[in-house]
Amino acid sequence: MWTLPIALALAALQPQSVVPAATNGAGVEPLLSAAGADAGKVVALILGASAELGQLDGDAFHRLADRLEPYCKRAFFSPEELPGQERLGVVLHTVQSGELPGRIARRYGIGAGLLGWLNAGYDERKLRAGQTLKLLDLSDKSLQLTIDRGRCRLAAWRKLPDAGGWVLMAYVPIGVGASETPTPTGRTKVTRRVLDPQWTHPVTKQVFAPGDPGNLLGGYWVALDPEGIGKEGIGLHGYTGDTPEIWLEKQSSNGCLRLLQSDMDRLFHLALEGTEVTITP
């Protein structure tokens, strides 16, 4: 049996959807209205809307996930502390004497770079015993990415700590492969993450060093295992080669997945090696 994120992604590959018949998501409207006015309702919205997404597919799924994304960003990628956030696997950690950022991050299954997203004024050089940090607890390694190539969207999902269901963590726009160099589909995983990588131009084979203006990766490279998608050299990265309106939500790349710099930064520190990734048409 597929887990929910994979089932949702693979629904696009099936003659009959593997999720229940789609509704229009109208049942979430009261939650959206309440959360818009009261931060205390945001967690209930994320839980309720994530459950509703499991009943949707196609355009209805896409519309609701797009509306949910700003609330997900508040819960999972900002310093804001929301009532009930522990239900989402968001925890508070008290720094112990001798603890370093990397050690803390490894304990919770995230990259140390997320600490800056989650804590206002965070400075790793000034970490002190007794300091309280907001963290995502992904030590269960439940994170999964699903990529809808046709709608140019990437979704990040995690299992709920107690209830056993799934919750949406992010739903962001991407650029995908051009028609002549399409992004491959299938099930794969993250194999390698590199900050400030060099870049080899896929056509000219010219190599650009980190920091070179000709290096278009935006300082990030997340490699995907070719097994399952049938193509080497596919990954996720930022993009500095043109303004977003030229490439975002378009078929524009040589097969890789392009993200806005801010989205790529949080994804880089979220999706560690081994994270499962499903790409659908």
C-alpha positions as MATLAB code, in Angstrom:
seq = 'MWTLPIALALAALQPQSVVPAATNGAGVEPLLSAAGADAGKVVALILGASAELGQLDGDAFHRLADRLEPYCKRAFFSPEELPGQERLGVVLHTVQSGELPGRIARRYGIGAGLLGWLNAGYDERKLRAGQTLKLLDLSDKSLQLTIDRGRCRLAAWRKLPDAGGWVLMAYVPIGVGASETPTPTGRTKVTRRVLDPQWTHPVTKQVFAPGDPGNLLGGYWVALDPEGIGKEGIGLHGYTGDTPEIWLEKQSSNGCLRLLQSDMDRLFHLALEGTEVTITP';
ca = [
       0.000    0.000    0.000;
       1.298    3.452   -0.939;
       1.804    6.037    1.779;
      -0.348    9.137    1.290;
       2.176   11.457   -0.442;
       3.170    8.781   -2.955;
      -0.455    7.808   -3.493;
      -1.336   11.411   -4.259;
       1.561   11.748   -6.654;
       0.953    8.450   -8.410;
      -2.738    9.246   -8.863;
      -1.677   11.152  -11.960;
      -0.254    7.925  -13.412;
      -3.374    5.813  -12.864;
      -6.456    5.382  -15.103;
      -8.428    5.315  -11.833;
      -7.209    7.581   -9.020;
      -5.702    5.781   -6.032;
      -7.173    8.442   -3.710;
     -10.906    8.777   -3.063;
     -13.068   10.715   -5.494;
     -12.213   14.404   -5.502;
     -14.286   17.001   -3.684;
     -13.915   20.741   -4.081;
     -12.264   21.319   -0.705;
     -15.071   23.590    0.459;
     -15.079   21.966    3.900;
     -11.812   23.749    4.708;
     -13.199   27.262    4.109;
     -14.171   27.847    7.775;
     -10.689   26.786    8.852;
      -9.075   29.148    6.346;
     -11.224   32.033    7.540;
     -10.483   31.299   11.201;
      -6.726   30.954   10.677;
      -6.618   34.184    8.719;
      -7.835   36.046   11.778;
      -6.356   34.014   14.641;
      -2.857   32.494   14.857;
      -4.262   30.045   17.368;
      -6.211   28.380   14.544;
      -3.296   27.850   12.146;
      -2.354   24.370   13.394;
      -5.974   23.212   13.139;
      -6.064   24.541    9.561;
      -2.875   22.715    8.541;
      -4.131   19.459   10.047;
      -7.619   19.771    8.584;
      -6.523   20.916    5.149;
      -3.834   18.217    4.927;
      -6.488   15.587    5.653;
      -8.741   17.176    3.026;
      -5.929   17.064    0.469;
      -5.980   13.287    0.852;
      -9.498   13.364   -0.625;
      -8.593   15.593   -3.564;
      -6.738   15.311   -6.814;
      -6.126   17.437   -9.886;
      -6.978   21.122   -9.865;
      -8.864   20.945   -6.558;
      -5.758   19.596   -4.814;
      -3.587   22.233   -6.451;
      -5.844   25.145   -5.477;
      -6.113   24.120   -1.834;
      -2.393   23.335   -1.476;
      -1.514   26.743   -2.946;
      -3.748   28.429   -0.366;
      -2.265   26.377    2.453;
       1.389   27.108    1.611;
       1.634   30.499    3.429;
       0.370   28.884    6.633;
       2.807   25.990    6.230;
       5.628   28.483    5.871;
       4.580   30.160    9.130;
       4.496   26.857   10.996;
       7.527   25.077    9.560;
       9.883   27.813    8.307;
       9.489   30.886   10.509;
      10.275   31.872   14.114;
       6.550   32.234   14.889;
       5.489   29.934   17.715;
       1.956   28.674   17.162;
      -0.323   27.157   19.793;
      -0.391   23.382   19.358;
       2.646   23.320   17.050;
       3.919   20.152   18.722;
       1.087   18.319   16.934;
       2.944   19.092   13.704;
       6.301   17.869   15.014;
       7.532   21.389   15.770;
       9.398   21.371   19.090;
      11.319   23.638   21.438;
      14.850   22.526   22.317;
      16.879   23.835   25.242;
      20.555   24.013   24.313;
      22.801   21.991   26.593;
      26.350   22.880   27.524;
      28.737   21.915   24.737;
      26.055   21.382   22.070;
      26.885   22.632   18.582;
      24.370   23.499   15.815;
      25.335   20.538   13.648;
      24.901   18.083   16.495;
      21.492   19.516   17.379;
      20.358   19.409   13.763;
      21.472   15.793   13.308;
      19.526   14.776   16.402;
      16.335   16.119   14.832;
      17.012   14.927   11.292;
      17.362   18.342    9.646;
      20.113   20.523    8.230;
      21.664   23.112   10.528;
      20.702   25.837    8.067;
      17.057   25.515    9.157;
      17.914   26.962   12.561;
      18.183   30.387   10.965;
      14.732   30.065    9.408;
      13.143   29.012   12.690;
      14.758   31.366   15.183;
      14.766   35.163   15.009;
      18.228   36.698   15.318;
      19.866   33.271   15.292;
      23.664   33.345   15.263;
      25.460   30.003   15.460;
      28.520   31.772   16.897;
      26.490   32.932   19.897;
      24.742   29.676   20.744;
      24.646   29.317   24.527;
      23.548   26.791   27.114;
      19.962   27.396   28.211;
      18.947   29.038   24.914;
      15.607   27.857   23.539;
      15.429   26.956   19.852;
      12.401   26.230   17.687;
      13.089   23.074   15.654;
      11.455   20.610   13.293;
      11.690   17.072   14.577;
      12.172   14.876   11.510;
      14.138   12.218   13.339;
      11.559    9.680   12.146;
      12.858   10.241    8.573;
       9.286   10.442    7.303;
       9.838   13.417    4.981;
       8.822   12.808    1.363;
       8.815   15.075   -1.683;
       6.262   14.799   -4.490;
       6.738   16.747   -7.705;
       3.873   17.458  -10.098;
       5.717   18.150  -13.331;
       2.599   19.250  -15.214;
       1.576   21.854  -12.629;
       5.186   22.827  -11.832;
       4.818   22.274   -8.097;
       6.891   20.574   -5.411;
       5.198   19.356   -2.222;
       6.955   18.343    1.009;
       5.095   15.991    3.356;
       5.774   14.503    6.765;
       4.087   11.969    9.013;
       2.321   13.389   12.033;
       4.145   12.513   15.260;
       1.209   10.837   17.001;
      -1.829   10.460   14.754;
      -0.047    8.556   12.004;
      -1.455   10.708    9.198;
       0.418   13.029    6.862;
       0.748   16.796    6.871;
       1.791   19.188    4.106;
       4.924   21.180    4.975;
       5.500   23.117    1.751;
       3.993   23.553   -1.718;
       6.192   25.677   -3.960;
       6.409   26.592   -7.651;
       9.266   25.206   -9.729;
      10.657   25.255  -13.242;
      10.889   21.894  -15.032;
      12.539   20.436  -18.108;
      11.877   21.925  -21.533;
       9.852   19.871  -24.000;
      13.002   18.670  -25.767;
      14.761   17.850  -22.458;
      11.907   16.819  -20.138;
      12.304   16.123  -16.453;
      12.107   12.337  -16.045;
       9.336   10.802  -13.941;
       9.401    7.997  -11.381;
      10.377    7.274   -7.795;
      13.857    8.235   -6.646;
      15.667    9.682   -3.632;
      18.111   12.409   -2.637;
      21.668   11.090   -2.877;
      23.833   14.179   -2.352;
      23.571   17.805   -1.220;
      26.231   20.373   -2.081;
      26.466   24.013   -1.046;
      28.292   26.266   -3.528;
      28.832   23.530   -6.130;
      30.663   23.953   -9.383;
      28.473   23.737  -12.476;
      29.120   22.163  -15.855;
      27.134   23.656  -18.716;
      25.066   20.746  -20.104;
      25.673   21.738  -23.737;
      29.106   23.377  -23.909;
      30.552   21.307  -21.010;
      32.297   24.439  -19.730;
      32.913   24.203  -15.975;
      32.061   27.186  -13.771;
      33.534   27.428  -10.283;
      31.461   28.327   -7.214;
      30.821   32.056   -7.168;
      31.500   32.490  -10.877;
      28.756   34.658  -12.475;
      28.373   31.936  -15.099;
      27.457   29.384  -12.446;
      23.652   29.387  -12.569;
      22.849   26.942   -9.731;
      22.327   29.678   -7.170;
      24.680   28.012   -4.706;
      22.685   24.784   -4.238;
      22.687   21.278   -5.694;
      20.505   18.371   -4.521;
      21.235   15.295   -6.613;
      18.614   12.622   -7.358;
      19.365    8.919   -7.757;
      19.168    7.988  -11.463;
      17.754    4.609  -10.489;
      13.987    4.946  -10.763;
      14.010    7.919  -13.144;
      16.404    6.549  -15.734;
      18.578    9.607  -16.180;
      21.888   10.789  -14.737;
      22.593   14.326  -13.615;
      19.069   15.279  -12.519;
      18.678   17.329   -9.376;
      17.123   20.335   -7.695;
      18.834   23.711   -7.536;
      18.357   27.441   -7.332;
      18.634   29.482  -10.491;
      20.281   32.813  -11.247;
      20.325   32.598  -15.041;
      17.239   34.766  -15.603;
      14.381   36.485  -13.824;
      11.723   34.115  -12.404;
       9.008   35.169  -14.826;
      11.126   33.660  -17.610;
      11.489   30.172  -16.106;
       9.307   29.674  -13.007;
       6.241   27.454  -13.559;
       7.474   26.799  -17.086;
       9.202   24.096  -19.112;
      12.572   25.782  -19.135;
      15.473   23.616  -17.948;
      17.685   20.871  -19.325;
      15.784   18.360  -17.182;
      16.553   19.536  -13.658;
      14.142   21.219  -11.243;
      14.654   24.928  -10.613;
      13.443   26.680   -7.467;
      13.381   30.235   -6.224;
      16.443   30.933   -4.109;
      14.514   31.229   -0.833;
      12.541   28.031   -1.498;
      15.700   26.175   -2.471;
      17.446   27.275    0.705;
      14.775   25.875    3.006;
      14.424   22.710    0.910;
      18.185   22.151    0.906;
      18.263   22.090    4.703;
      15.049   20.073    4.948;
      15.473   17.207    2.459;
      18.549   15.318    3.584;
      20.200   12.371    1.850;
      17.819    9.433    1.576;
      14.660   11.536    1.299;
      12.162    9.834   -1.029;
      11.108   11.796   -4.116;
       8.292   10.978   -6.551;
       7.995   12.845   -9.871;
       4.765   12.531  -11.870;
       3.851   13.836  -15.335;
];
